[in-house]
Amino acid sequence: MPDERGFLAQDEKRKVVEFLQSKWGDRARCQGCGESHWGVGDIVVSSVPMSGGGGLVIGGPTYPFVVVFCSNCGQAAFVNAIVCGVLAGDPTPAANPPSKEVSGGQ
């Protein structure tokens, strides 16, 4: 589990790499440059949901992600942190009503 600031320990980063090797196998080539050398970001990040009106939903459901990136060209991908075993829980956010919406540009 990441620390209180969201940082992953080295063994958690290794777990992500092992997960990707087991799922991507020989297909783990970067779509951008064709290399197969991947790095794992240091922190767990999350998506920010959008409301139907185009505003950001603060405190609503979200997906936790680990960023993986091509060490050659920098192309990045998100991997669900629950599915790859870094966090415990349900990999889909609960359908709870959002707590606050921030309208775009206001």
VEXDREN-2710 file (C-alpha; in Angstrom, 1 decimal):
% VEXDREN-2710
k/r/px/py/pz
1/MET/0.0/0.0/0.0
2/PRO/1.4/3.4/-0.9
3/ASP/2.5/5.6/2.0
4/GLU/0.4/8.6/3.3
5/ARG/1.6/10.8/0.4
6/GLY/0.8/8.2/-2.2
7/PHE/4.4/7.1/-2.9
8/LEU/5.0/3.5/-3.8
9/ALA/7.7/1.4/-2.1
10/GLN/10.2/-0.4/-4.4
11/ASP/8.5/-3.8/-3.7
12/GLU/5.2/-2.3/-4.9
13/LYS/6.8/-1.0/-8.1
14/ARG/8.3/-4.5/-8.6
15/LYS/4.8/-5.9/-8.2
16/VAL/3.5/-3.6/-11.0
17/VAL/6.3/-4.8/-13.3
18/GLU/5.6/-8.4/-12.5
19/PHE/1.9/-7.8/-13.2
20/LEU/2.7/-6.2/-16.5
21/GLN/5.0/-9.0/-17.5
22/SER/2.4/-11.6/-16.7
23/LYS/-0.4/-9.8/-18.6
24/TRP/1.5/-8.1/-21.5
25/GLY/4.3/-10.7/-21.9
26/ASP/6.0/-10.3/-25.3
27/ARG/3.4/-7.7/-26.3
28/ALA/4.9/-5.1/-23.9
29/ARG/6.3/-3.0/-26.7
30/CYS/5.8/0.8/-26.6
31/GLN/3.2/1.9/-29.2
32/GLY/5.3/5.0/-29.8
33/CYS/8.8/3.7/-30.4
34/GLY/8.7/-0.1/-30.3
35/GLU/11.0/-0.4/-27.3
36/SER/10.1/-2.7/-24.3
37/HIS/11.8/-0.9/-21.4
38/TRP/9.2/0.4/-19.0
39/GLY/9.4/2.5/-15.9
40/VAL/6.9/2.8/-13.0
41/GLY/5.9/6.1/-11.6
42/ASP/6.6/6.9/-7.9
43/ILE/3.0/7.8/-6.9
44/VAL/-0.5/6.5/-7.2
45/VAL/-2.6/9.0/-9.2
46/SER/-6.3/9.3/-9.8
47/SER/-8.7/10.4/-12.5
48/VAL/-10.9/13.4/-11.9
49/PRO/-14.5/12.8/-12.8
50/MET/-16.4/15.3/-15.0
51/SER/-20.0/16.3/-14.4
52/GLY/-22.6/16.4/-17.2
53/GLY/-22.2/20.2/-17.2
54/GLY/-18.5/20.0/-17.9
55/GLY/-17.3/20.8/-14.3
56/LEU/-14.9/18.7/-12.2
57/VAL/-16.4/16.6/-9.5
58/ILE/-14.4/16.9/-6.3
59/GLY/-14.8/14.0/-3.8
60/GLY/-16.7/11.8/-6.2
61/PRO/-15.8/8.3/-7.3
62/THR/-12.5/7.8/-9.1
63/TYR/-10.1/5.3/-10.4
64/PRO/-6.6/4.9/-8.8
65/PHE/-3.8/4.5/-11.3
66/VAL/-0.1/3.7/-11.4
67/VAL/1.7/5.4/-14.3
68/VAL/3.9/3.2/-16.5
69/PHE/6.1/4.9/-19.1
70/CYS/8.5/4.0/-21.9
71/SER/12.0/4.6/-20.6
72/ASN/13.0/5.5/-24.2
73/CYS/10.4/7.9/-25.5
74/GLY/8.3/8.7/-22.5
75/GLN/4.9/7.5/-23.7
76/ALA/2.8/6.8/-20.7
77/ALA/-0.1/4.5/-19.8
78/PHE/-2.3/4.2/-16.7
79/VAL/-2.7/0.8/-15.0
80/ASN/-5.5/0.4/-12.4
81/ALA/-3.7/0.2/-9.0
82/ILE/-6.3/-2.2/-7.6
83/VAL/-6.2/-4.6/-10.6
84/CYS/-2.4/-4.7/-10.5
85/GLY/-2.4/-5.4/-6.7
86/VAL/-0.9/-2.2/-5.3
87/LEU/-4.2/-1.2/-3.6
88/ALA/-7.0/-3.4/-2.1
89/GLY/-10.6/-2.8/-3.1
90/ASP/-13.1/-2.9/-5.9
91/PRO/-11.5/-1.8/-9.2
92/THR/-14.6/0.2/-10.2
93/PRO/-15.6/3.3/-8.3
94/ALA/-18.8/3.2/-6.2
95/ALA/-21.8/4.9/-7.6
96/ASN/-22.0/7.3/-4.7
97/PRO/-23.3/10.8/-5.4
98/PRO/-20.5/13.4/-5.8
99/SER/-19.8/15.7/-2.8
100/LYS/-19.0/18.9/-4.8
101/GLU/-18.8/20.0/-8.4
102/VAL/-16.4/22.7/-9.5
103/SER/-17.7/24.3/-12.7
104/GLY/-15.4/24.8/-15.6
105/GLY/-13.8/28.3/-15.8
106/GLN/-15.8/29.9/-13.0
END
